[in-house]
Each structure stands twice: as C-alpha cells, then as structure tokens.
Amino acid sequence: MKKNYTDKDDSDIFRQAMGKVKPIRGSNRVLLKPPPRRVVHQPELPQSTDNGDFFSDAPINEDCPDILSFARSGLQHSILKRLRQGKMPVENSLDLHGLTVQQARTALIHFLRDCDNMAYRHVIIIHGKGYRSKTKPVIKPMLNRWLRLAPGVLAFHSALPEDGGSGALYVMLRKSTLTPDRHNE
C-alpha cells in the first residue's frame, strides 16, 4: 500500500520522526596502527663486538630444517600458537636478502637493539630460502643459531606462506627494559 505525502518531502518527514534525538558525540572511528616500518640496509654499518659470542659468524656445517621453531620455557601455549599462526601484529620487519653473513649479523644486532628501544614485541625477519646460495642456505641456519642464543628473543617460528613461508620468521621479543610498556599483554 502506497502512502500519500501531501506537501512534505522525505527530509521533513525524517526530521519529524527523529524529534528530539541528538547526535552522539565522541569518536566512533577505528584506530589503525601504522604499517610496520621497513628497515633500509646499509652494508657499511660498523661491526659491533659488544654483543657477546652468541652472534658468532663461524660457519654452520649441520643441515637446517625447512621449518624453524623455538620457544623459551615458560611461555604460554596459547601465545606460541598465535605466533605460529601469524596472529600477532607485526610491528617491525628486517629483510636480510642478498646480505653476506657479516652484513646480516650487523643488521640483526642493530635491528634487535632498535626493537628494544622502540618496545616492539612482535617482528618478522625475512632471511630468504637460500635459492641463490651454491649448495644450501647460508643466512637461515646462522639466524637460527643467533636468535636461539639472543637473550631478548623469547620465541620464533617460520612464517605463513603469505608472509614468506620458510624464508621468514615471526619473532617474539621480551618486553623492553628501556622504555615504558606500550602494550597491555
């Protein structure tokens, strides 16, 4: 059944229907985090020797598994599961493609220090799959060693295919001791 409007248009009818309704004040916007910043590699960075022996660049002879996974004892299973599933928001990233072992070591040292200074907890490190290496991956097994021994690393796991698969790692870092906790976890 069609209603007959005499001399009122739709906007007048709407205003009349709303009566004394007042608009809600306040923010109804979704606040988005900025995308992770990309780290620009500068091979000419100075070599650092103040990070202990855990950043040794001695070659690794044993084979490295395709999927890397590590967690310090005491971490909750649910948090490790979220890390493996790529459900942690990535706050920063490091791309080690094309770097030598020495350059990758230096870049990693600076990256971990920057993440600690910025209180980042969840990052991704892209190491590649070693397709350009002559026999086997070079950076991947070194990164596996370095991250297991780095005191600020709580856990890591190979990324999902859309984030680089076995050529990248999701990394969970300790809460920073340098800056106030920005994250409520």
C-alpha positions in Angstrom: 0.0 0.0 0.0 1.5 3.3 -1.0 1.4 6.3 1.4 0.4 9.6 0.1 2.6 12.5 1.0 0.9 15.8 0.5 3.3 18.7 0.9 6.2 17.2 2.9 9.3 15.9 1.3 11.4 13.0 2.7 13.8 15.1 4.7 10.9 16.9 6.5 9.4 13.5 7.4 12.7 12.3 8.6 13.3 15.3 10.9 9.8 15.0 12.3 10.3 11.3 13.0 13.6 12.0 14.8 12.1 14.6 17.0 14.4 15.4 19.9 17.1 12.9 19.0 20.6 14.3 19.5 23.7 13.1 17.7 26.2 11.1 19.7 29.4 12.9 20.4 32.7 11.2 20.6 35.0 9.1 18.5 33.4 6.3 16.6 36.4 5.8 14.4 38.5 2.7 14.3 42.1 3.5 15.2 44.5 1.7 13.0 48.2 1.0 13.8 50.6 2.4 11.2 52.1 -0.3 9.0 55.4 -1.8 10.1 58.4 0.3 9.0 60.8 -1.1 6.5 64.4 -1.3 7.6 66.8 0.0 4.9 70.0 -2.0 5.0 73.3 -0.2 4.8 76.1 -2.7 4.4 78.7 -0.1 5.5 77.4 -0.2 9.1 80.2 -0.6 11.6 80.8 -4.0 13.0 79.8 -4.4 16.7 81.6 -6.7 19.1 79.8 -5.8 22.3 77.0 -8.3 21.9 78.8 -11.5 23.2 79.7 -14.7 21.5 76.1 -15.6 20.6 76.5 -13.6 17.3 79.4 -15.6 16.1 79.7 -15.8 12.4 81.5 -19.2 12.4 80.1 -21.4 9.6 77.4 -24.0 10.4 78.0 -27.4 9.0 74.8 -29.2 10.0 71.7 -29.1 7.9 69.0 -26.6 8.9 65.4 -27.8 9.0 62.9 -26.3 6.5 60.6 -25.0 9.3 62.3 -23.3 12.2 60.7 -23.1 15.6 62.0 -22.2 19.0 60.5 -21.1 22.3 62.0 -20.5 25.7 60.5 -22.5 28.5 57.6 -20.9 30.4 55.8 -19.3 27.5 52.1 -19.9 27.4 50.9 -22.4 24.8 48.2 -20.0 23.6 50.7 -17.3 22.8 53.0 -19.7 21.0 50.0 -20.9 18.9 49.1 -17.3 18.0 52.8 -16.7 16.9 52.8 -19.9 14.8 49.5 -18.9 13.2 50.7 -15.4 12.3 48.1 -13.7 14.5 50.4 -11.4 16.3 50.5 -7.9 14.9 53.9 -7.3 13.2 55.4 -4.1 14.5 58.7 -4.1 12.5 60.5 -6.1 9.9 64.0 -6.8 8.8 64.9 -8.1 5.3 68.3 -9.9 5.1 68.0 -10.9 1.4 71.3 -10.5 -0.5 73.4 -9.8 2.5 76.6 -11.6 3.5 76.8 -13.3 6.9 78.8 -10.4 8.3 76.3 -7.8 7.0 73.3 -9.9 8.2 74.9 -10.2 11.6 75.4 -6.4 11.9 71.9 -5.7 10.6 70.4 -8.1 13.1 72.3 -6.6 16.0 71.1 -3.1 15.1 67.5 -4.3 14.4 67.2 -6.1 17.8 68.6 -3.0 19.6 66.2 -0.7 17.7 63.2 -3.1 18.5 64.2 -3.0 22.2 64.4 0.9 22.1 61.0 1.1 20.5 59.5 -1.5 22.7 58.5 -3.7 19.8 57.4 -7.2 20.8 56.4 -8.9 17.5 58.5 -8.6 14.4 59.2 -10.5 11.2 62.7 -11.3 9.8 62.9 -12.2 6.2 66.0 -14.3 5.5 65.1 -15.9 2.2 65.2 -19.6 1.3 68.8 -19.7 0.0 67.9 -20.3 -3.7 70.9 -18.1 -4.7 73.3 -20.0 -2.5 75.5 -22.5 -4.2 74.8 -25.6 -2.1 72.5 -24.7 0.9 71.1 -21.7 2.7 73.7 -19.6 4.5 71.8 -16.9 6.4 68.9 -19.1 7.6 71.0 -21.5 9.8 73.0 -18.6 11.1 69.8 -16.7 12.0 68.5 -19.9 13.7 71.7 -20.0 15.9 71.7 -16.3 16.6 68.1 -16.0 17.6 68.2 -19.1 19.9 71.1 -17.5 21.8 70.0 -13.9 21.8 68.8 -13.0 25.3 66.0 -10.7 24.0 64.3 -13.4 21.9 61.5 -15.4 23.6 60.3 -17.4 20.6 60.3 -17.6 16.8 58.6 -19.7 14.1 58.7 -19.9 10.3 56.1 -17.6 8.8 52.9 -18.5 7.0 53.2 -18.7 3.1 51.7 -15.2 2.6 54.4 -13.7 4.9 57.3 -15.5 3.3 56.9 -19.1 4.4 60.1 -21.0 5.3 62.0 -17.9 4.1 60.9 -15.7 7.0 60.4 -15.9 10.8 57.9 -14.5 13.2 59.9 -13.4 16.2 58.6 -12.6 19.7 60.8 -10.3 21.8 61.0 -9.7 25.5 59.3 -6.6 26.9 61.8 -3.7 26.7 63.6 -2.7 29.8 64.4 0.7 28.3 61.0 2.2 27.7 57.6 2.0 29.5 55.4 -0.8 28.4 53.2 0.4 25.5 51.4 -2.9 25.1 48.9 -4.4 27.5 49.6 -8.1 27.2 
